[in-house]
């Protein structure tokens, strides 16, 4: 269990009124400075992880710009035990603001969903709908919302949907594909910057798959071209 203190760069509490609005109706704090305590924050002998997140507008997601480990005695084993991706998602949940009720002001994901910082639909009325009817229109809207929140928090969106609904990876991927086919999926971004975020996703996915960003030259694809025509004349 982690205890998290998250503020803006000036040490002030994160507030939705200072957030930047995205095209999917949520707000994000431009920058988050956080301390993640590895247990009871009042225990001076427990380690703490210092994290800074920057919302990169061109990518539509939070980027960790600093991760530091503090403890009375630090060694390599301690550093390897730090779950950076998990902590990034938890810290980001303090800076992502959503409005869950029409009469309430926006609140952070951390406030709305507790320690997990992400929605869960494995219990309650929606869980019953999922069991009885599968991915109907109402369910798909929640699939899309979960997917989009994961994108903003720099988390694997398919895994986020899988966990939120208690699905297998294959079923989660099928529901996401259905939402995309229905035209429900919009890439979260600052309004007007959608194409930049989508381009960033495309590049990152190619790199993750080990594919190059620039195709190698294949002369067989250019048969009949006269490459000598561009040579300088004597």
Buried (B, 14 or more C-beta within 10 A) or exposed (E): EBBBBBBBEEEEEBBBEEBEBBBBEBBBBBBBBBBBBBEEBEEEEBBBBEBBBBBBBEBBBBEBEEBEBEBEEEEEEEEEEBEEEEBBBBBBBBBBBBBEEEEEEBBBBBBBBEEBBBBBBEEEEBBEBBEEEEBEEEBBEBBBBBBBBBBBBBBBBBEBBBBBBBBEEEBBBEBBEBBEEEEBBEBBBBEEBBEBBBEBBEEEEEEEEEEEEEEEEEEEEEEEEEEEEEEEEE
